[in-house]
Amino acid sequence: MVEKKYPFSIREWSVNDRPREKLLAKGKNSLTDAELIAILIGSGNREESAVALSKRILASVNHQINALGKLSVKQLMDFKGIGEAKAISIVAGLELGRRRREEDAPVTSKIKSSKDVYMVMNPVIGDLEHEEFWVLYLTNSNTILQKKQISIGGKTGTLVDPRIVFKAALDFGATAIVLAHNHPSGRLIPSQSDKIITQKLKEAGTSLDIKLVDHLIISDKEYFSFADENIL
């Protein structure tokens, strides 16, 4: 297939090939990822159109939208033609998409397996570029009472205060908890600190008669379950 050769300015393109006009005429599903990003940034630079610039940005992350969503404003500004305003537009647009995915996630009210935990928490923390530690608070029948963010860290770790975890458990009237945190690196092997905090929270829960059901380490596509691996 011969690639179309376009004039530099999008204004000189055929109406059907301009991203905004194409969306209006053919619908949002007709646009490529690069064309959607081009709409977000509005214009390119002196050497390339908004679409060409968007293609170059996508190529830098192997055309993976999830990977693009992990880039910071500063990282996006490294691309010629992307200033602070355009970088913020990209970050904001992709964050809206992430939040929509979270809202569209299947509603799971009862935890029956580690997969249920993953389905609840993956849309929340699966593709973040920093670590977050969350707790699911459960009834005696493992119905979810509440999910709560306990701490936010950097790219390699986050601190967890057991007092915060169990104060919330008592406030919610929970009789069981599930721990969940993400590894931005995608590496799912638990660290020594992961193992230590798991044991620490398990022991603290035992003294309060609050059972630790599982601890999941989550990435954007997979997870590791302490319970499934019999190391809880």
Residue, then its C-alpha position, 0 to 999 in steps of 0.5 A: m500500500v502506497e502511503k499518502k504524501y501530504p502537504f505540510s499544513i493540515r489546512e491544505w489536506s483534503v477535508n476527509d483527511r483532517p482529524r477534526e473534520k474526519l471525526l465529524a464526518k466519519g465518527k471517532n472510531s475512524l481516527t487513528d491513535a495519532e490523529l486523536i492525539a493530533i486533535l489534543i495537541g492542535s498543531g505541530n512544529r515548523e518541520e512536521s504536522a500535528v499528525a506526524l508529530s503524534k506518530r513520532i511520539l507514539a513510535s517512542v513508546n512502541h505505539q502503546i497507549n498505556a505506555l504513553g499514559k505513563l509519560s510525564v509532562k516533562q518527558l513529553m516536552d522533550f519532543k520538539g513541538i511539544g510545549e507545556a500546554k500541549a503536554i498537559s493536554i495529552v496527559a489530561g486526555l489520557e487521564l480521562g481515558r484511564r478514569r473512564r476505564e475505571e468507571d467501566a470496570p465490572v462491578t465486583s461486590k464480593i471477593k471470591s478469588s485473586k482474579d476478583v481483586y485484580m478486576v477491582m484494582n487494575p483499573v485504579i493502579g494498574d498503569l500508574e507510573h508511581e506506586e500506590f498502596w490500597v486496601l479492600y475492606l471486607t465483611n465476614s462473607n468477603t463482600i467489599l465494604q470500601k476500598k481505600q488508598i493508604s499511601i502514595g510513593g515513588k517509582t520503587g516503593t511506598l510506606v505503609d502505616p499499619r495504624i492507618v490500615f486498621k483504624a480504617a478497618l475498625d471505622f468501616g466495621a471490616t472483619a477482613i482485608v485485602l492488600a494491593h499495590n502496583h509495581p510500575s516496572g511491571r516486575l511482579i516478584p515481591s520485594q523483601s519489603d513487600k514480604i515484611i509489610t505483609q507479615k506485619l499487617k497479618e500479625a496486626g490483623t490477627s491481634l484485632d481478629i481481622k483476617l488478611v485474605d490476600h496481598l496482590i502486586i499489580s501491573d497493567k496486564e498481570y498480577f501476583s497473589f501472595a495467597d495463590e503462591n502460598i506465601l501469605 
